[in-house]
Amino acid sequence: MLPIAAEGWGFILVPFVLALLLAWAGWIKVALALGVVAAFMAFFFRDPERTAPSVAGAILAPADGRVVDVRAGVEDPFVGLAQAVSIFLSPLDVHVNRSPLAGLVVDVAYRPGAKMAAYRPEASERNERTVIAIQGETARVVVRQIAGVLARRIVCRVRPGDKLTTGERFGLIKFGSRTDLIVPASVRLQVKPGDRVRGGETVMGVLP
């Protein structure tokens, strides 16, 4: 059975049960339509198992999707001089977020904002988002969960003081969205715009 994120069951079961009731009542076409909705929700909220690669100093992708932006010379209050990689998640991508490295959650900050398209560069600073600061053994990183046009809720399951292992699930964003990864300037990035990445598996960069 395909693993499903816990937050998705309500979106799956409601149309599924309605489809069964309508099929029983003879409303076959409407029941089929709701069955398709339930099937899509099960696909959207899928939560596959992932195995982190054994690469020394690796910083992994925090989400599935397509890299839409890579920026150097970024100043971040937690990381310092940094690089930022933005990942766009379409409704067809897995939306579960994973920790890019093992470390301690130092801060979690929710910031309300706009609902512009998540692939736009300004979405990183203007859209609704949750910012998670993680202190690793030798480096600090930041992950931003950014809502998009369709997203209406960011789910963050961690709080300051929690410890994360490499690739561990820490939340998700419902429907189209964006995830930013902020890493130190010294990290040797291995991705570029246009690359497809998989959360918890793809090596985004390597610590020196």
C-alpha positions in Angstrom: 0.0 0.0 0.0 1.3 3.5 -0.9 2.3 5.4 2.3 0.1 8.4 2.9 0.9 11.5 4.9 -1.3 11.7 8.0 -2.6 15.2 7.0 -4.0 13.8 3.8 -6.5 11.3 5.0 -9.3 13.8 5.4 -8.9 15.0 1.8 -9.0 11.3 0.7 -11.8 9.8 2.8 -14.4 12.6 2.4 -14.7 12.3 -1.4 -14.2 8.5 -1.3 -17.1 8.0 1.2 -19.3 10.4 -0.8 -18.5 8.5 -3.9 -19.6 5.2 -2.3 -22.9 6.8 -1.1 -23.7 8.3 -4.4 -22.9 5.1 -6.2 -25.3 3.3 -3.9 -27.9 5.9 -4.7 -27.4 5.4 -8.4 -25.5 8.7 -9.2 -22.8 6.8 -11.0 -21.2 9.6 -13.0 -20.9 11.9 -10.0 -19.6 9.0 -7.9 -16.9 8.3 -10.5 -15.9 12.0 -10.5 -15.5 12.0 -6.7 -13.6 8.7 -7.0 -11.2 10.4 -9.3 -10.8 13.2 -6.8 -10.1 10.7 -4.0 -7.5 8.9 -6.1 -5.8 12.2 -6.9 -5.7 13.2 -3.3 -4.1 9.8 -2.4 -1.5 10.4 -5.1 -0.9 14.0 -3.9 -0.4 13.1 -0.3 1.8 10.0 -1.0 4.7 9.8 1.4 7.3 7.3 0.0 10.2 6.0 2.0 13.6 7.4 1.0 17.1 6.3 1.7 19.7 9.0 2.3 22.9 8.5 0.4 26.2 7.8 2.3 28.1 10.9 1.2 30.3 12.6 3.7 29.3 16.2 4.4 26.2 16.0 2.1 23.3 18.4 2.3 20.2 16.8 0.8 17.2 18.2 -0.9 14.5 19.2 1.5 11.7 18.6 -1.1 10.9 17.0 -4.4 10.6 19.2 -7.4 12.5 21.4 -9.9 15.3 23.8 -9.1 14.1 27.2 -10.3 16.8 29.5 -8.8 20.3 29.3 -7.3 21.6 32.5 -5.7 25.1 33.2 -4.3 26.0 36.1 -2.0 22.9 35.8 0.2 23.0 37.3 3.7 21.0 35.2 6.2 20.8 36.1 9.9 21.2 32.5 11.0 23.6 31.1 8.3 25.6 34.2 7.6 27.0 34.6 4.1 25.1 32.0 2.2 23.7 30.5 -1.0 20.0 29.9 -1.7 18.5 27.2 -3.8 14.8 27.3 -4.6 12.7 24.2 -5.5 9.3 24.5 -7.1 6.8 21.8 -6.3 4.0 21.2 -8.8 0.8 19.4 -7.7 2.3 16.2 -9.1 5.3 16.2 -6.8 5.6 14.6 -3.4 5.0 17.5 -1.0 6.6 16.1 2.2 9.5 18.1 3.4 12.7 16.4 4.8 15.7 17.6 6.8 18.7 18.4 4.6 21.1 17.2 7.3 21.2 15.9 10.9 20.9 18.6 13.5 19.1 20.6 16.1 16.0 22.7 15.3 17.0 26.1 16.7 14.1 28.2 15.5 10.8 27.9 13.7 9.1 31.1 12.6 5.8 31.4 10.7 5.3 34.5 8.6 2.0 35.4 6.9 2.2 36.8 3.4 0.9 36.8 -0.1 -0.3 33.9 -2.3 1.6 34.7 -5.5 2.8 31.9 -7.8 5.5 30.0 -6.0 7.9 29.8 -9.0 8.3 33.6 -8.9 11.6 34.8 -7.3 9.9 37.3 -5.0 7.8 34.5 -3.5 10.7 33.6 -1.2 10.2 36.9 0.7 6.6 37.9 0.1 4.6 34.7 0.3 3.2 33.0 3.4 6.1 30.8 4.8 7.5 28.9 7.7 11.3 29.3 8.3 13.1 26.4 10.0 16.7 27.0 11.3 18.8 23.8 11.8 22.2 23.6 13.5 24.2 20.7 12.2 27.4 19.3 13.6 29.5 21.5 11.3 27.1 23.9 9.5 23.9 25.8 9.8 21.1 25.6 7.3 17.7 27.2 6.8 14.7 25.6 5.1 11.7 27.8 4.0 8.4 26.2 3.4 6.6 28.6 1.1 3.0 28.6 0.2 1.9 29.1 -3.5 -1.3 30.1 -5.3 -3.1 26.9 -4.4 -1.5 26.1 -1.0 -3.6 27.1 1.9 -1.8 25.5 4.8 1.8 24.9 5.7 2.4 22.0 8.0 5.5 22.1 10.2 5.8 19.2 12.7 8.9 20.4 14.5 9.7 23.1 17.1 12.8 24.5 18.6 14.8 21.8 20.6 13.8 18.9 18.3 16.5 16.8 16.8 16.4 15.7 13.2 18.2 13.0 11.4 19.3 13.4 7.8 16.3 13.1 5.5 13.8 12.9 8.3 10.3 14.2 7.6 9.4 17.4 9.3 6.4 18.7 7.5 4.6 19.3 4.2 2.9 22.0 2.2 -0.6 21.3 0.8 -0.8 21.7 -3.0 1.5 23.8 -5.2 4.4 25.3 -3.3 8.0 26.1 -3.0 10.9 25.1 -0.7 14.0 27.2 -0.3 17.3 25.8 1.1 19.8 28.3 2.5 23.3 26.9 3.0 26.7 28.4 3.8 28.7 30.1 1.0 31.4 27.4 1.5 29.2 24.6 0.4 30.0 23.1 -3.0 26.6 23.1 -4.8 25.9 20.2 -7.2 22.6 21.4 -8.6 21.6 24.1 -11.1 18.3 25.6 -12.4 16.2 23.1 -14.3 17.5 20.1 -12.3 14.9 17.7 -10.8 15.6 16.7 -7.2 14.1 14.2 -4.7 13.7 15.1 -1.0 15.9 13.1 1.3 17.9 11.6 -1.6 19.4 14.2 -4.0 22.7 15.7 -2.8 22.3 19.5 -3.2 25.8 20.3 -2.1 28.8 19.1 0.0 30.4 20.7 3.0 34.1 21.4 2.7 
